[in-house]
Structures are given as structure tokens and as C-alpha cells.
Amino acid sequence: MRGPKADKVEKMFDSIAVDYDYLNHLFSLNIDKTWRRRALKHIVDPHKVQSILDVACGTGDFSIEISKHANPSTIVQGLDLSSSMLSVMSTKIASLGLQDRIAPRQGNCEAMDYDDNCFDVVTIGFGIRNFENREKALSEILRVLKPGGKLVILELSIPSIPLIRGLYLLYFRRILPFVGGKISGDVAAYRYLPASVINFPPKEEWMAVMSGCGYDEVSHKAFSLGICRMYVGKKPLPA
């Protein structure tokens, strides 16, 4: 059963879906595209057919990037709470002719309608901070991963270098909510988004959460001075 945060997040992303891509690329200066590409080597094996699930797929940028570089027979499943975000995603997929390679679906990653041990890789691009129960989601993802399969997470973060951190927080707390609110008409959403990044656990704590949920070989890599972080964990092989 979904809780109040999931309902709130769904409504919020429904309200900003139309402008989401434009603002996302504007605020990141398009660096978000580079972050996704850098994660691909941990996700895609073009020499074999994979089963890949992109959780919190939103408007589909990560699913599309994965599909473009995967084996042509690989199907990328996309899962998201927001029907409006998925509608934008479906339009983009159709325009690129990828309808046979990407399958968007509305659903909650904390209770997924997938069989055990069915995915080689699960990805989450800039969505884990919005989950109502992160540990429950991690456990559910572990269930659907094949033994030896990987979870790859990209998430925004606060830089650790003091000067960069100060400038970033000024931008995040003042400029982003003002501009995002003006363009989208939803000031509350663009206040929530920076706050969700600021309140996300630091890397050591988050890696411990992943390990505590059963993931092996948990690793971390910082991109762009720590503005983005990638976390990778594997489902253990049977003893």
C-alpha cells in the first residue's frame, strides 16, 4: 500500500512533466547527459541480450540512452509513478522509433509486479531520493535482480569542496526554485527538488544502507566535483 509521500511525489511530477526535460537540461547545463553516458559501462553489454529495468524512469532519458547503446534485442523496461511523465516518455520513444525496445509502465518500485531473479541490471537515474521507503525499494529491487545482477544508481549530491559547496547551495536554494517556479508554474516542486538532494544521505551512509539491504561489492564514484554520484551494488551469487 502506498503512503502519502508516494502520492505527493506522483502529483508533483505530473504537474511539472511538460517542462521537466527543458528545465532539467537547463539547470544542469546538459551535464546530466554526460553523467548518464559515463554510467553506461556499468549497465550495457552490447554483445549480449540483457533484461534491464529503469526504475523512476521519468520522461525516459536514461532508458533511451541505455537502449541506444545496448544490444538491439535488449528490451528496457521503464517504471515510474507518474502517468504524465510516462506520457512524455512514450512520445519521445515513438519519435525515435524505439517502441519495440523500450516498454514504459506505471508502477511503484516498492511493490513491483515482476518475477524474482528476472533482471540483469536495474538502474535508477536521479530518483532514489524521492522514494518513500528507500530500504523497501532496495530490497524489492534485489528480489527482481538475477544473482550477480547489478543495481546502478545516479543521484545528485552536495559537493564536498567548501567553496563549490557554498556556491552550489546558493544556486540550489535560491536560483533554481525561482526560475523553475516561474517556468513551470509550480514553485513548491522546485523547492522540494533541491531540498530532497540536500536531505539525501552522504555517500558513506548511503553505501552502508545498500550493504545493509543485501548488496555486495557496493562502490561509489563522484562526477563533476561531487554534484552527481554513482552507486553500484551486486546481488550476491548463491552460496
Residue, then its C-alpha position, 0 to 999 in steps of 0.5 A: m500500500r502506498g503512503p502519502k509521500a508516494d502520492k505527493v511525489e506522483k502529483m508533483f511530477d505530473s504537474i511539472a512533466v511538460d517542462y521537466d526535460y527543458l528545465n532539467h537540461l537547463f539547470s544542469l547545463n546538459i551535464d546530466k547527459t554526460w553523467r548518464r553516458r559515463a554510467l553506461k559501462h556499468i549497465v550495457d553489454p552490447h554483445k549480449v541480450q540483457s533484461i534491464l529495468d529503469v526504475a523512476c524512469g521519468t520522461g525516459d532519458f536514461s532508458i533511451e540512452i541505455s537502449k541506444h547503446a545496448n544490444p538491439s534485442t535488449i528490451v528496457q523496461g521503464l517504471d515510474l509513478s507518474s502517468s504524465m511523465l510516462s506520457v512524455m516518455s512514450t512520445k519521445i520513444a515513438s519519435l525515435g522509433l524505439q517502441d519495440r525496445i523500450a516498454p514504459r509502465q506505471g508502477n511503484c518500485e516498492a511493490m513491483d509486479y515482476d518475477d524474482n531473479c528476472f533482471d540483469v541490471v536495474t538502474i535508477g537515474f536521479g530518483i532514489r531520493n524521492f522514494e518513500n521507503r528507500e530500504k523497501a525499494l532496495s530490497e524489492i529491487l534485489r528480489v527482481l535482480k538475477p544473482g550477480g545482477k547489478l543495481v546502478i544508481l545516479e543521484l545528485s549530491i552536495p559537493s564536498i569542496p567548501l567553496i563549490r559547496g557554498l556556491y552550489l547551495l546558493y544556486f540550489r536554494r535560491i536560483l533554481p526554485f525561482v526560475g523553475g517556479k516561474i517556468s513551470g508554474d509550480v514553485a513548491a516542486y522546485r523547492y522540494l527538488p533541491a531540498s530532497v538532494i540536500n536531505f539525501p544521505p552522504k555517500e558513506e551512509w548511503m553505501a552502508v544502507m545498500s550493504g545493509c539491504g543485501y548488496d555486495e561489492v557496493s562502490h561509489k564514484a563522484f562526477s563533476l566535483g561531487i554534484c552527481r554520484m554513482y552507486v553500484g551494488k551486486k546481488p550476491l551469487p548463491a552460496 
